Amino acid sequence: MTSTRRSLLKTTAGLGATAGAALLGACATAQSGYGSVGSPLFSLPAVTVPIVGSNSTFPVRRIYCIGRNYRAHSIEMGSNPDREPPFFFQKPTDAIQYVAPNTVADHKYPTLTKNYHYEVELVAALNKGSGGKKIEIDQALDLVYGYALGLDMTRRDLQRALGDEKKPWEIGKSFDQSAPIGPIHPVSSIRHIGKAGIWLKVNGNTKQNANLSQMIWSVAEQISKLSEAFELFPGDIIYSGTPENVGPVVRGDVIDCHIDGLPNLSVKIV
């Protein structure tokens, strides 16, 4: 760092945030010689989820998902739940498809797959403090702003084929509208959800039926483990895993999801 830069940083320390940022930006412009700094080429739409009982919406920063978090589901996926530590993957924020209660949203059958699977999940939304690293389990739930009902839709054939080839299976999980979600219910109104029925039906037939208490890693443990690898911030959401009996859907099928205490989520595959 040059002496000029060091001096500038000392100067900005005594300024307000806005003035300091402006001064640093001016310095960057002068030194770069490439025009103004901070003018985006284009704008991107914000990804938000409605909050029940509020005019505000919840801005989504990152989508984390935990894999194989119910014992029976772990076994049906060919893993050993007694020896496997938790693992996580991410979806892009534009995977979000908001589904309003008491509606049946059209959900497009994606390209490239012939084996499209449902996975119903509890979603935890974080919004406490400025972030967190190495969060203790007994403090983890303090970060949770609220909960929602979600679907982790999966191109299972692509996921399995890529896994068999020892390649990243992101294309099987992280695609457009692969994360349908209902509205977020603040903890202040529903409290934390630790023991509740969770089920999913296809065309009225029950496919998944379990209890959140059967999760191998609780929401608090998931947050604590995630914070060892990532600094967590407000806007992060966590899909907390699905029970056993995941399976395929085809065009025309209607999926109904439920968690006790939350409104149902329904989509039609089109």
Helices and strands as residue ranges (DSSP letters): H 3-13, H 17-32, E 48-50, E 57-59, E 62-66, H 71-76, E 88-91, G 93-95, E 96-98, E 105-107, E 116-118, E 120-126, H 137-140, G 141-143, E 144-151, E 154-155, H 156-164, H 170-173, E 179-181, E 185-186, H 187-190, E 197-202, E 205-211, G 212-214, H 219-229, E 236-239, E 247-249, E 254-259, E 265-269
